[in-house]
């Protein structure tokens, strides 16, 4: 009788741990999709020249480009990327 009860309790605890683990993986996947791209290149419509984005150790971006308009457009893109996680959360 006690063995059967313990087996049932362990089964329920195992299922709960599986559900919690699955929920954590699900949340990480969906929230991770809204994190900003900090490496590589991105294509932004409307730019007349390349814009470089460098991030310091804290992730603060510094932009440099040929024209003020290009840098302003890239700044809007970077700002939207950085803030999308907050809106998604």
Secondary structure, 3 states (H helix, E strand, C coil): CHHHHHHHHHHHHHHHHHHHHHHHHHHHHHHHCCCCCCCCCCCCCCCCCCEEEEECCCCCEEEEECCHHHHHHHHHHHHHHHHHHHHHC
